[in-house]
Amino acid sequence: ATPYGGVMRKGGWALTVVGGLVGGAWALDVYARATTEDRIAAEVVATTGGEPTVAVEGFPFLTQLATGELEHLEIDIPALTLEGIALEDAHVVALGVATSDPTTIRSLTATATVPIAEIDRLFKEASGLSADIEVRGESMAITGEVLGQELAVLFRPALADGGLTLTAESLALGDRELDISLLEGLFSGIAGDLLLPLGLPEGLRIAAIEVLPDGVHLQVDGTDFTPDEAMFR
């Protein structure tokens, strides 16, 4: 035996203890994070009816619980209703989420799609027309038939206060372009800027829109936002 054998054995024992403590703390941290993610997912299901995927970022997690604020939370929800508007493929990134009631979010960014079926519903309500709206490139259109030819009105969508505006920019019968001023006599309800309301809860705003084949993609942001169950109806 060497004179250092006892020291080495003690050092090895100490490292084992420290390793066990670190491993135990890591396991506890992982368990606490998973439990919190499950609880948040259950709350999202209860309020929105959607089946979410929840991820709490940042390490260590237990220190976040101790401070009463989650640093970084991400939630994906396939479908939900927000302030009466149907949304799909919502992705939410929330920073600074309070763990006590009321749940406040220091900073939030989100993306979601208003599906074309929902845009069509809003268009019919706003215009009073029964024509179906469709996506054409970066524009939207309604069509009908006159004397065996397609009558098409093309709209330019834009972000506006309170929602999305559709501005008629062209009128065509078959291959022939018509004067847009004729629209007033044909469809008075869409002759001017038509507002499709996309109301958001206080603290959130629509920052950008993009027309896609399956609907209108929204980018939303907000600060000091407090969600409640009533807005998910």
Disulfide bonds with the S-S distance in Angstrom:
none
